[in-house]
């Protein structure tokens, strides 16, 4: 082979190899049933409705939903808890699935208050609270937002907060925002794919 052809040939082969590597990294699909990597979700250390420590490791092995709210919420939070309860009922009592109701108002939402509030809903909805710092860390990991909202009365307040329901897979990875605004049977069919 001519020596003058070696340098262009090597450059061409390196270019093809770099292009193939870039295509592989850019176009490859995650494994079947595995969501693409996400920056949503992650470590949390909170307290459940029974006063016991709960972390993301306790949720592994079955899919779960996460939603943020507070017990003094007049509409969105109880509606979401009811929609999840109806969907869980459609799934059946033996379905291995949970939901975490993470308070955005730990100053008022203690473990006993969460336990009482959620007693009207499916028992697979687990209310969790913690210190302000631990709640803020959980909100940060889920990219959630909350702030105190002004009230007409100085002795009370409401909370503005993220109303998204997060679907996490069996490995604790974020899958998608889960749509509850449909018939419970339809939502149950969708969630069943992750059981």
Secondary structure, 3 states (H helix, E strand, C coil): CCHHHHHHHHHHHHHHHHHHHHHHHHHCCCCCCCCCCCCCCCCCEEEECCCCEEEHHHHCCCCEEEEEECCCCCCHHHHHHHHHHHHHHHHCCCCCCEEEEEECCCCCCCHHHHHHHHCCCCCCEEEEECCHHHHHHHHHHCCCCEEEECCCCCCCCEEEECCCCEEECCCCCEEEECCCCCCHHHHHHHHHCCC
